[in-house]
Amino acid sequence: MFPRISLTITAAAVLALAPAVGQAATNWSFNLQTDAPTSTTGSSSSYGNSRTYTASGVTVGVSAYSNTGNNGSSTTSVDNSNANQLETANLAYNGSWQGLGAFNQDAGGSTSTTAGKDWQEGQSPEHSFDNNERADSALLSFGTSVNLTSITFGWWNNDSDFYVLAYSGSGTPTLTGLTYATLAGWTLVGNYSNPGGSTAGGEFTTTLGTTITSSYWLIGAGGFTTGVGAHSGDTSSGSYLPLDSTSTKKRFDYLKLTGVEGVTNGSGTGGGGGSGSGVPEPGSLALAGAAFAGMMGLRRRKAVA
């Protein structure tokens, strides 16, 4: 005699497998320098422009930000200060470069003491993501929640410290008008100290080593402390040196962002900002339906017998 099996329990078990069937991990990678973008917004020289790429069913938009806005009650920004508000920057691309860079909105002036200006901005090496006078960062906006596994920089100068944040809040993150110190809903993935080594200029790839998944990732030059903001990424006596430190141990970082790799629908710790609907894929439902129909047929045959 066959044991009686609850049809309700059986159906629930089969349907519970459907999401798992549709969650096969997909590995993807983007070369942000050599891959042709599927679309762009803004002109190549405008602030707030972006480049969008698609590969292996994954889409990512890249844009640039820098802390060039008002500093507290001041109507201008201040050199090397976390109190400057964030504004959009120009995401800089040149076919002869080794990666994407950033031009911030404070370019100008004639000396380092020119108020409210980043006087070397736009000149080499400040045609990269850097933290000299202003702190630049790249925002990666994916069409779905992903686990970012590695980042490649195709060029660097002077020092190569960088940090990575993942958005763990809800909805779409806001950057403009906030400061690095007041960013809300972001989780520090890690500070990566001089992974480029001792010879400036060479390409390097860093494995992030995180299980976090998110639709939004922020990559910046230097280092980061939650609630404090960006810092130099360099240390003295075990403490990070602030952006305005005059220590000889502080070194400015200049990096060009070349590539990112990651996994979609893999295992990981869920972050915020995901755009996935949570609805099983059609293929998953088809497989679950077929399995359920088979079990129904088996039940009928047993009843006849």
N, C-alpha and C positions, 0 to 999 in steps of 0.2 A: 504493500500500500504506500502510495506517495504521501508525504506530509502536506498538510494544507498550508498554503502561503497566502498571506493577506495581499490582495491585489493592490490595495492602497499603498502598503509599505513597499511593494515591489516597484510600483510606478514611481514613487518618490525617490527610491534608490537609483533607478535608471536615469531619471531627469536630473538628479543631483550630479551625475557624471557629465552632463552636457557641457557646463562651463569649463570643466577640466579638459575635455577633449579639444575645445577651441582655444586653449591657452598655451599652445606650443610656443616655445621661446623663439624669437626671431632676432638674429644678430644683424646689425647694420653698421655702416660707417660712412662718414662724409669727409671728403677733402674740400674744405671751404675755399681753397685757393684755386684748384684746377678743375673741380666739378662746375659745370655750368649751372647757374641758379635757374630754377623753374620760373621765378618771378622776382622783381625788385620793386621797392616803393621809394619814392623820392628820387632826386637826381643824385649822381655819384658824389657831388660836392655839398649836398644839403645836410643839415642836422636832422636827426630823426629818421634817416633813410634805413632801409633794411634789405637783406638778401635772403631768399627762401630757397631751400633745397629739398629734393625728394629722392629717396632711395629705399628699396625693399619695403615699400608700402608705408614708410615713415617720412614725415615732413617736419622740417625745422626752419624757423625764421631766426635770423641773427641781426641784432641791433646793438648800438653802443650808447653808453651813458658815462657821465663824468660829474664830479661835484663842483660845478661852476656857478651855482646859483647863489642867492643871497646868503650872507653869513649872519644869522640872528637878526638883529635890528639894522645891520649894515645893508646897504643896497648893492654892494659888490661882494665878490668872493674874496677869501683870504688864502694866501699860500699855505699849503700843507695843513689844512684844517678839516676835521670831521664835522664841523658845524655848517659847512657849505651845503646848500640844498642840491639835490641831484637834478640834472637836466639831460636831455638827449644830446648826443654827440654825433659826429659824422663817422659812419662805418667806412673806413678807408680801404679801397682795393686798388691794386696796381698789378697788371699782368706780369711785371718783372720781379715782384716781391715774392717772399716765401710764405706769406700768410696775410691775414686781415689785420688792420691796425685801427686806430681811432684818432680823430682830430677833435679836440674839445672846443667849446664856444668862447673860451677866454684867450685864444691866440692873439698875440699882439704885444705892444710895449717895446721898449728898447733895452731895458735892464731887468734884472731879477727883482728889483725893488719897485717896479711900476705897479701902482695899486690896481688891484682887480684884474691883472693880466698874467697869463702864463707865457712869458716872453719868448721861450724857445719852442713853443708848441708848433707842430707842423714841420719842424726841421728834424733831420736825423740826429739822435735816435728817437725823438718824440713824435714820430709818425707811427708809433706802435701803441699797444696798451701799456701805459706807464703810470708811475706814481710820483713823478717829479712835479711839484707845485700843485697839480691836480691829480686825482686818483681815478683812472679809467677802468671800466668794466664792460664785459660783453654779456648780453642777455640772450640765452637760447630758449626759444619758445617752440615746444614740440606740439604736434597735433594730438598726441596721446601721452599718457604717463610712461616714462622710460627709466631704465637704470643706466646712468652714464658710467661707463666702465673705464674709459681712458681719454686723455686729451693730448694732442700733439701741437707743439709750437715749432714752427719752421725756422725761426730766427729769434735771437735774443742778444742783449748787450748789457754789459756792466754787472747785472745780477738777474736771477731768474726765479725769484720767489713768486708764488701765486696762491690764490685761495679759490675755493669753490663753495657756493651756497646752493641749496635746493629749496624750492618753495614748498612749504608744508601747510600753508593756509588754504582757504577756500576761494573759489573764483579765480579771477585774473589779478596778479600782483600789481601794485602801484609803486612806481619808483620816483617819478617826477614830483618834486616838492618835498620829498622826505630827505633825510640825510643818511649816510651810512650807519650812523649811530642809532637812528630811529626806524630802521627797516623792520617791518612787522611781518610775521608769518614765515620767516626764512630759517632754515636749519644749516648750521655750519657743517659741511661735509669734511673739510680739512684744510689746513695750511700746509703747503708743500714748499719746503725750504731748499732753494737753489738746486733743483733737480737737473738743471742743464749742465752742471759740472763746473769745471774751472776754465774751459776754453769758450769764450764768447762767440756767438754766431751759429753754432751747430744746432741741427734739429734734434729734438728729444721728445719722447713720449712718456707720459706718466700714468700709471695705473692708479685709479682713485681708491679702490678697495672699499667700496660702500655697497650696501644692499638697499639703499634708499631708492624709491621710484618717485618721479615727479614730472610734470609737464614743463616746468620752468627751472632753469639753472643759470646762476650768475657766476661768471669767472672774472676775477680781477687781479691786477698786478699788486704784489706785496703780500700782506697778510690781513687777517680779519679776526676781531673779537666781538662776539655778540653783545650788543648793548653799548659798546665802545666805538665800533666802526673799523675802518681800514687802518692798517698800520704798516710799518716798513717791511715786515716779514723777517727782519733781522733781530737778533737778541743780544743782550748784554746782562751778565750775571743772572741768566735764566729768565729774563723778562723781555717781552717784545718792545722794541724801540718805537715810539710814536712817529707819525709822519713828520712832525716838526723838530725831531731830535737833531742835535748838532754833533752827535757822537760820530767819531770816525768809523765806527762799526756799522753805521747805517749806509746802505748802498741802494740807489734808485734801481728799479726794475723796469726793463723794456722788453716786451714780448709781442710776437706776431702769431695770432691764432690760426693754425693750419688745418687741424682735423679733430673730429670727435668720433668715438665709437661707443656702442651701447647695445642693450638688449631690451626688446619689447615683449611683454607678456611672460617674462621669466619670473622666478621667485624673487621676493624682495620685500622690504618694509615699505608699505604704502606711504606716499607723500601726498601733498595737496595739489590742486590745480589740474587734476586729471580730467580729460574730456571724454573718457570712455563711458559708454552707456550702461555697461554691466549686462547687456543683453547677449545671450549665447549666439555664436555665429551660426548661419544657416546650416553649414555642414555638421555642426554639433547637434543641432536639433534633428537633422535627418538621421544621423546615427542613433540618437536616443530613440527616435520614433521607430526605427527598424528593430531595435532591440526590444522595445516595448511590444511591438506587434508580434515578434517571435515568441515572447513569453505568453502573450494572449493565446496564440495558436497552441502552444504546449499545454496550457491550462484546459483548452477545449478538448484536445485529444485525450487528456487524462480523464476528463469528465465522461467522455464516450466509452472509454475502456472500463 
